[in-house]
Amino acid sequence: MTVLIIEDEARIARRIERMARGFYGPHVFIAVQESLQGGLDHIKNHNIDVLLLDLNLNGENGFDILEAVVAGSFHTIIVSAYTEKAITAFAYGVLDFVPKPFDEARLIQALRRAAVPESRSENTMKFLAVKRSGNIYMIGISELLYIKGAGIYTELHLKNGRRELHDKSLEMLEQLLPPNFERIHKSYIVPLELAEQLIVKPGGKYQLLLENGDLLPVGRSRYKSLKDRLL
């Protein structure tokens, strides 16, 4: 497990590091950066699993890099006193927002969310960030037709016919997406409002017909819950 803390107040950074070490144990590697540029350079040159990001770093706005970091393959947790920014942060796909001042129980709750999938009922993500030709592009959740797993990456299939590659795995995106997105198969997530019909094929195979005519496989273990949600 590798963790990056971007926090300009040394006392708070040490406190977050101590709590993170207590949660993850002796095998965690934790790096601390006090500036946005230092954080960006670290992300560019190292693989991380979790980012803990303050939104005000010596007057620099953390949102200036938020679009870039949420395109990464890791989870981002905001630790900030700017609670009025929480809704915007969730819209950009952060996993959690821990308001300052915080206690250990609240930070551990956020770290646990990064380790263990849980209910998505409060998720308000509105954008997915993708990297293309060295630039970051924001794609509205409403533009998604479905999401397909592609190893450690995912393919975003858009309503306009385009495909975009995303660095987060299907499992990580499942934690972030709003509850109208359903995991219908080990390799597919679909917004249910686009589902047209659930089809039963010979041999106990199942498919989901989307309103655009695409047919996607449905896992046997997911058929009943999907059927219940579509009724």
C-alpha positions in Angstrom: 0.0 0.0 0.0 1.4 3.4 -1.0 -0.1 6.7 0.2 0.6 10.3 -0.8 -0.3 13.2 1.5 -0.4 16.7 0.0 -0.6 19.0 3.0 1.3 22.3 3.7 0.8 22.3 7.5 3.6 20.0 8.8 1.7 19.3 12.1 -1.4 18.2 10.3 0.6 16.2 7.8 2.4 14.3 10.6 -1.0 13.6 12.2 -2.5 12.2 9.0 0.6 10.1 8.5 0.5 8.7 12.0 -3.2 7.8 11.6 -2.6 6.2 8.2 0.2 4.1 9.5 -2.0 3.0 12.4 -4.7 1.9 9.9 -2.5 0.2 7.2 0.2 -1.2 9.4 3.9 -1.6 9.0 4.0 -2.4 5.3 2.6 1.0 4.1 4.8 3.5 2.3 3.8 7.1 2.9 5.1 10.2 1.1 4.3 13.8 2.1 4.4 16.8 -0.2 3.7 20.3 0.9 2.9 21.9 -2.4 0.7 21.2 -5.4 3.7 21.0 -7.8 5.5 18.7 -5.5 2.4 16.5 -5.3 2.0 16.5 -9.1 5.7 15.6 -9.6 5.3 12.7 -7.1 2.2 11.4 -8.8 4.0 11.6 -12.2 7.0 9.6 -11.0 5.4 7.1 -8.5 2.5 4.7 -8.3 0.2 5.4 -5.4 -3.0 3.7 -4.1 -4.5 6.6 -2.0 -4.1 10.3 -2.2 -5.0 12.6 0.8 -5.3 16.1 -0.5 -5.8 19.5 1.2 -7.6 22.1 -1.0 -5.6 25.1 0.3 -1.9 24.8 0.1 -0.1 28.1 0.9 -2.9 29.9 -1.0 -2.8 27.5 -4.0 -6.2 26.0 -4.9 -6.3 22.2 -4.7 -9.0 22.2 -7.4 -6.3 23.3 -9.8 -5.0 19.7 -9.7 -8.1 17.8 -8.7 -9.1 17.2 -12.3 -5.7 15.7 -13.0 -5.5 13.5 -10.0 -9.0 12.0 -10.2 -8.0 10.7 -13.7 -5.5 8.5 -11.9 -5.8 4.8 -11.0 -5.9 5.7 -7.2 -8.6 6.9 -4.8 -8.6 10.6 -3.7 -9.7 11.7 -0.2 -10.0 15.4 0.4 -9.0 16.6 3.9 -10.0 20.3 4.1 -11.7 23.0 6.1 -13.5 24.2 3.0 -16.6 22.1 3.5 -18.6 24.3 1.1 -16.4 22.7 -1.6 -17.5 19.1 -0.7 -20.3 18.9 -3.3 -18.0 20.1 -6.1 -15.3 17.6 -5.0 -17.7 14.7 -5.0 -18.8 15.7 -8.5 -15.3 15.3 -9.7 -15.0 11.8 -8.3 -13.3 12.0 -5.0 -14.0 9.0 -2.7 -14.5 11.0 0.5 -14.3 14.5 2.0 -13.0 14.7 5.6 -13.6 18.2 7.1 -11.1 19.8 9.3 -10.8 19.7 12.2 -11.1 15.9 12.1 -10.6 13.1 14.6 -8.9 9.7 14.0 -12.3 7.8 13.7 -13.4 10.1 10.8 -10.1 9.7 8.9 -10.1 5.9 9.4 -13.6 5.8 8.1 -12.4 7.4 4.8 -9.4 5.1 4.6 -11.6 2.1 5.1 -13.8 3.2 2.3 -10.8 3.1 0.0 -10.1 -0.5 1.1 -13.6 -1.9 1.4 -16.5 -1.3 -1.1 -19.7 0.0 0.6 -23.0 1.7 -0.2 -22.9 4.3 -3.0 -26.2 5.9 -2.0 -24.6 9.3 -1.2 -22.3 9.5 -4.3 -22.8 12.5 -6.4 -20.1 12.1 -9.1 -21.0 14.0 -12.2 -17.7 13.8 -14.2 -15.1 11.3 -15.1 -11.6 12.6 -16.0 -9.7 10.8 -18.8 -6.2 11.3 -20.2 -5.8 11.8 -23.9 -2.6 13.0 -25.6 -1.2 14.4 -22.4 -4.3 16.4 -21.6 -7.1 15.9 -19.1 -10.7 15.9 -20.4 -13.9 15.8 -18.3 -16.7 13.5 -19.4 -20.1 14.0 -18.0 -21.7 11.0 -16.3 -24.8 11.6 -18.4 -22.7 10.9 -21.5 -22.0 7.3 -20.5 -23.7 4.4 -22.3 -21.9 1.7 -20.3 -18.5 0.9 -18.8 -16.5 -2.2 -19.7 -13.7 -3.7 -17.7 -10.3 -3.9 -19.6 -7.9 -5.4 -17.1 -6.6 -2.8 -14.7 -8.3 -0.1 -16.9 -11.9 0.5 -18.0 -13.4 1.5 -21.4 -16.0 4.2 -21.2 -18.5 3.7 -24.0 -20.2 7.0 -24.7 -23.6 7.7 -26.2 -22.0 9.5 -29.2 -20.2 6.3 -30.2 -16.7 7.3 -28.8 -14.6 5.1 -26.5 -12.3 6.5 -23.9 -9.8 4.6 -21.7 -9.9 5.3 -18.0 -7.1 4.5 -15.6 -9.4 3.4 -12.7 -10.5 -0.3 -12.5 -14.1 -1.3 -12.7 -14.1 -2.1 -9.0 -12.8 1.4 -8.1 -15.4 3.1 -10.4 -18.1 1.0 -8.9 -17.4 2.6 -5.5 -17.7 6.1 -7.0 -20.6 6.0 -9.4 -24.1 7.1 -8.4 -26.6 4.3 -7.4 -28.3 4.3 -10.8 -25.2 2.5 -12.2 -25.6 -1.3 -11.9 -22.9 -3.9 -12.1 -24.6 -6.4 -14.4 -21.6 -8.6 -15.1 -18.0 -9.0 -13.9 -17.0 -6.8 -16.9 -19.9 -4.3 -17.3 -21.5 -1.4 -15.4 -24.6 0.2 -16.9 -26.9 3.2 -16.1 -30.2 1.4 -15.6 -32.3 4.2 -17.2 -30.8 3.1 -20.5 -31.9 -0.5 -20.1 -34.6 -1.6 -22.5 -35.2 -5.3 -21.9 -33.7 -8.2 -19.9 -33.4 -11.2 -22.2 -33.2 -14.9 -21.2 -31.3 -17.0 -23.7 -31.2 -20.8 -24.1 -28.8 -22.5 -21.8 -29.4 -20.2 -18.9 -27.6 -17.2 -20.5 -28.8 -13.6 -19.9 -28.4 -10.4 -21.8 -29.4 -6.8 -21.3 -30.8 -4.9 -24.3 -29.9 -1.1 -24.2 -32.2 1.5 -25.7 -29.6 2.1 -28.5 -29.7 -1.6 -29.5 -26.5 -2.8 -27.9 -26.7 -6.2 -26.2 -24.5 -6.8 -23.1 -24.0 -10.0 -21.1 -25.6 -10.4 -17.7 -23.9 -12.5 -15.0 -25.9 -15.4 -13.6 -25.3 -14.3 -10.1 -26.5 -10.8 -10.9 -29.6 -11.7 -12.9 -32.1 -11.7 -10.0 -31.0 -8.4 -8.5 -31.0 -6.8 -11.9 -34.5 -8.2 -12.7 -35.8 -6.8 -9.4 -34.4 -3.4 -10.1 -35.9 -3.2 -13.5 -39.4 -4.2 -12.4 
